[in-house]
Amino acid sequence: MKISKKNKSSNKKFFSNTRKYFFTGVAVTAPIGITIYLSIIFISYIDTNVKNLVPTKYNPDTYLPFNIPGTGLVVAILLLIIIGFFTAGFLGKIFVGIGEKLINRLPVVRSIYGALKQIFQTILGSSSKAFREVVLIEYPRKGLWAVAFITSETKGEVKNKLKKNCVNVFLPTTPNPTSGFLLFVPSSDIIRLSMNVEEGMKLVISGGIITPEIKRRKKTKI
């Protein structure tokens, strides 16, 4: 009878440990595997579409008995660098200006182009940062707090109507931070956090699972 209880206890412990090790293995390998899988899909997609634009005599796949993965991605990166170099110059800016004038004559297209241009300039622009600080705001009601990001100081008509010193705050959704809400929050109603924007994004995307360590916050003026 005692032996039977010991066997049951050891079997239970064995299955418990096996289950724990299995989920530990999934937690370790899943992010790596999914990242590699998505990277392969992305590179294959770029390769397929970009290589079709490369003339046959310049395409390495024409001369080699096997395909070189990533060639299309390299070509796309080089092409973007060349376009960036050209448009940064005087003549390039003239051509871009002419193209924008043509787009601005198309009612629907100009709205889409204008919005996309502003978004990409904000995110990729070297002179400005999309998000300045990570803050806490009371949302959606008193007593509940949400992580948000300061984008800029409230100005113009909104500031004149509110008659308060407010900041523009982007409140992202979880786990997709690309969607969210724009809020105009009084400066006195926000709590600034010491974590940087990247750490704040990790906190939002993970649903609070990844929590950055506490550190001293640098004073910033808004």
Secondary structure, 3 states (H helix, E strand, C coil): CHHHHHHHHHHHHHHHHHHHHHHHHHHHHHHHHHHHHHHHHHHHHHHHHHHCCCCHHHCHHHHCCCCCCCHHHHHHHHHHHHHHHHHHCHHHHHHHHHHHHHHCCCHHHHHHHHHHHHHHHHHHCCCCCCCCEEEEEECCCCCCEEEEEEEEECCHHHHHHHCCCEEEEEEECCCCCCCEEEEEEEHHHCEECCCCHHHHHHHHHCCCCCCCCCCCCCCCCC
